[in-house]
Amino acid sequence: MNLPNSITLSRIASVPLLIWALSPHFPTHGFAGEQEILASAIFIAASITDGVDGYLARRRGQITTLGMLLDPLADKLMVAAAFILLVQYNPRVMHPWIAVLVIGREFLVSGLRSIAASEGFTIEASELGKLKTVTQIVAVVAAILNHRWDFWNFWGFPVGVHLIAVTAVYWMTIVSIVSAVDYFVGFWNKVDRVSDKRRKRRSSILSRKKRDVAPAVEGVAPKI
């Protein structure tokens, strides 16, 4: 078990911690915001490991089959857990249709990547995909904190936590849809290019076979 895979496993282990932190059974449930702060810290820390494990795997040359399996699994578990929990935890901000859309988007992209891998090519993470990840972190953390606070007072200036949460969630939803379309277009273009190459290769093979067969046929003497 190398370091990148261990970090990925820690992200999977943080899922039950997040569930516990957002549950009514949390020890300080209903108190002065300890629950929301801890849940936010767990999600942020888990999100940071998402970039760290991939970076270390590439830097140290430790990209393994196990890591390729665990990394997307950890991502999907964390995203699904966070959004499903928030539907119950803060329904003012996280509506069920948003959770279904975001989780469905994650599985759609995973499916496209699996098909691409079986066809012998990869779909690289786009800038929109990276923006989606950032907006997702902001939206989840803001929705968690908004469960306790509608406003924060910074040095006499009121900050609307609820407004930030609502804006971040809807912006994240839009970016998720656009990035999903972007992934699908990239996938379709690569499928077309791979299909064209296969057709050209097949045509080339058939042409060579015809050229090889023709002289042999011409050289055969007719039977009397």
Contacts in CASP RR format, 6 or more apart in sequence:
PFRMAT RR
TARGET T0000
AUTHOR 0000-0000-0000
METHOD contacts of the structure
MODEL  1
MNLPNSITLSRIASVPLLIWALSPHFPTHGFAGEQEILASAIFIAASITD
GVDGYLARRRGQITTLGMLLDPLADKLMVAAAFILLVQYNPRVMHPWIAV
LVIGREFLVSGLRSIAASEGFTIEASELGKLKTVTQIVAVVAAILNHRWD
FWNFWGFPVGVHLIAVTAVYWMTIVSIVSAVDYFVGFWNKVDRVSDKRRK
RRSSILSRKKRDVAPAVEGVAPKI
1 9 0 8 1.000
2 57 0 8 1.000
2 60 0 8 1.000
2 62 0 8 1.000
2 64 0 8 1.000
3 56 0 8 1.000
3 60 0 8 1.000
3 62 0 8 1.000
4 53 0 8 1.000
4 54 0 8 1.000
4 56 0 8 1.000
4 57 0 8 1.000
4 60 0 8 1.000
4 62 0 8 1.000
4 67 0 8 1.000
5 53 0 8 1.000
5 62 0 8 1.000
5 64 0 8 1.000
5 66 0 8 1.000
5 67 0 8 1.000
5 70 0 8 1.000
7 49 0 8 1.000
7 52 0 8 1.000
7 53 0 8 1.000
7 56 0 8 1.000
8 49 0 8 1.000
8 53 0 8 1.000
8 67 0 8 1.000
8 70 0 8 1.000
8 71 0 8 1.000
8 74 0 8 1.000
9 70 0 8 1.000
9 74 0 8 1.000
10 46 0 8 1.000
10 49 0 8 1.000
11 46 0 8 1.000
11 49 0 8 1.000
11 50 0 8 1.000
11 53 0 8 1.000
11 74 0 8 1.000
11 75 0 8 1.000
11 78 0 8 1.000
12 70 0 8 1.000
12 73 0 8 1.000
12 74 0 8 1.000
12 77 0 8 1.000
14 42 0 8 1.000
14 45 0 8 1.000
14 46 0 8 1.000
14 78 0 8 1.000
15 46 0 8 1.000
15 77 0 8 1.000
15 78 0 8 1.000
15 81 0 8 1.000
17 42 0 8 1.000
18 39 0 8 1.000
18 42 0 8 1.000
18 43 0 8 1.000
18 46 0 8 1.000
18 78 0 8 1.000
18 81 0 8 1.000
18 82 0 8 1.000
18 85 0 8 1.000
19 81 0 8 1.000
19 85 0 8 1.000
20 26 0 8 1.000
21 35 0 8 1.000
21 38 0 8 1.000
21 39 0 8 1.000
21 42 0 8 1.000
22 35 0 8 1.000
22 39 0 8 1.000
22 85 0 8 1.000
22 86 0 8 1.000
22 89 0 8 1.000
22 144 0 8 1.000
23 29 0 8 1.000
26 35 0 8 1.000
28 34 0 8 1.000
28 35 0 8 1.000
29 35 0 8 1.000
33 148 0 8 1.000
35 148 0 8 1.000
36 144 0 8 1.000
36 145 0 8 1.000
36 147 0 8 1.000
36 148 0 8 1.000
36 149 0 8 1.000
37 145 0 8 1.000
39 144 0 8 1.000
40 141 0 8 1.000
40 144 0 8 1.000
40 145 0 8 1.000
43 78 0 8 1.000
43 82 0 8 1.000
43 137 0 8 1.000
43 140 0 8 1.000
43 141 0 8 1.000
43 144 0 8 1.000
44 137 0 8 1.000
44 141 0 8 1.000
46 78 0 8 1.000
47 78 0 8 1.000
47 133 0 8 1.000
47 137 0 8 1.000
50 71 0 8 1.000
50 74 0 8 1.000
50 75 0 8 1.000
50 78 0 8 1.000
50 133 0 8 1.000
53 71 0 8 1.000
54 71 0 8 1.000
56 62 0 8 1.000
57 63 0 8 1.000
57 64 0 8 1.000
57 67 0 8 1.000
72 110 0 8 1.000
72 113 0 8 1.000
75 106 0 8 1.000
76 106 0 8 1.000
76 107 0 8 1.000
76 110 0 8 1.000
79 102 0 8 1.000
79 103 0 8 1.000
79 106 0 8 1.000
79 136 0 8 1.000
80 103 0 8 1.000
80 106 0 8 1.000
82 140 0 8 1.000
83 94 0 8 1.000
83 98 0 8 1.000
83 99 0 8 1.000
83 102 0 8 1.000
83 103 0 8 1.000
83 140 0 8 1.000
84 99 0 8 1.000
84 103 0 8 1.000
86 93 0 8 1.000
86 94 0 8 1.000
86 99 0 8 1.000
86 140 0 8 1.000
86 143 0 8 1.000
86 144 0 8 1.000
87 94 0 8 1.000
87 95 0 8 1.000
87 96 0 8 1.000
87 99 0 8 1.000
89 143 0 8 1.000
89 144 0 8 1.000
89 147 0 8 1.000
90 143 0 8 1.000
90 144 0 8 1.000
90 146 0 8 1.000
90 147 0 8 1.000
90 165 0 8 1.000
92 146 0 8 1.000
92 162 0 8 1.000
93 142 0 8 1.000
93 143 0 8 1.000
93 146 0 8 1.000
93 162 0 8 1.000
93 165 0 8 1.000
93 166 0 8 1.000
93 169 0 8 1.000
94 143 0 8 1.000
94 169 0 8 1.000
98 169 0 8 1.000
98 173 0 8 1.000
101 173 0 8 1.000
101 176 0 8 1.000
101 177 0 8 1.000
102 136 0 8 1.000
102 172 0 8 1.000
102 173 0 8 1.000
102 176 0 8 1.000
105 176 0 8 1.000
105 177 0 8 1.000
105 179 0 8 1.000
105 180 0 8 1.000
108 180 0 8 1.000
108 183 0 8 1.000
108 184 0 8 1.000
109 180 0 8 1.000
109 183 0 8 1.000
112 123 0 8 1.000
112 183 0 8 1.000
112 184 0 8 1.000
112 187 0 8 1.000
113 122 0 8 1.000
113 123 0 8 1.000
115 187 0 8 1.000
116 122 0 8 1.000
116 123 0 8 1.000
116 187 0 8 1.000
116 190 0 8 1.000
119 191 0 8 1.000
119 194 0 8 1.000
120 194 0 8 1.000
121 190 0 8 1.000
121 194 0 8 1.000
123 183 0 8 1.000
123 186 0 8 1.000
123 187 0 8 1.000
123 190 0 8 1.000
126 179 0 8 1.000
126 182 0 8 1.000
126 183 0 8 1.000
128 175 0 8 1.000
128 178 0 8 1.000
128 179 0 8 1.000
128 182 0 8 1.000
129 175 0 8 1.000
129 179 0 8 1.000
129 182 0 8 1.000
129 183 0 8 1.000
131 175 0 8 1.000
131 179 0 8 1.000
132 172 0 8 1.000
132 175 0 8 1.000
132 176 0 8 1.000
132 179 0 8 1.000
135 168 0 8 1.000
135 171 0 8 1.000
135 172 0 8 1.000
135 175 0 8 1.000
136 172 0 8 1.000
136 176 0 8 1.000
138 168 0 8 1.000
138 172 0 8 1.000
139 165 0 8 1.000
139 168 0 8 1.000
139 169 0 8 1.000
139 171 0 8 1.000
139 172 0 8 1.000
142 161 0 8 1.000
142 164 0 8 1.000
142 165 0 8 1.000
142 168 0 8 1.000
142 169 0 8 1.000
143 165 0 8 1.000
143 168 0 8 1.000
143 169 0 8 1.000
145 161 0 8 1.000
145 165 0 8 1.000
146 161 0 8 1.000
146 162 0 8 1.000
146 164 0 8 1.000
146 165 0 8 1.000
149 161 0 8 1.000
150 160 0 8 1.000
150 161 0 8 1.000
150 162 0 8 1.000
151 158 0 8 1.000
151 159 0 8 1.000
151 160 0 8 1.000
151 161 0 8 1.000
151 162 0 8 1.000
152 158 0 8 1.000
152 159 0 8 1.000
152 160 0 8 1.000
152 161 0 8 1.000
153 159 0 8 1.000
END
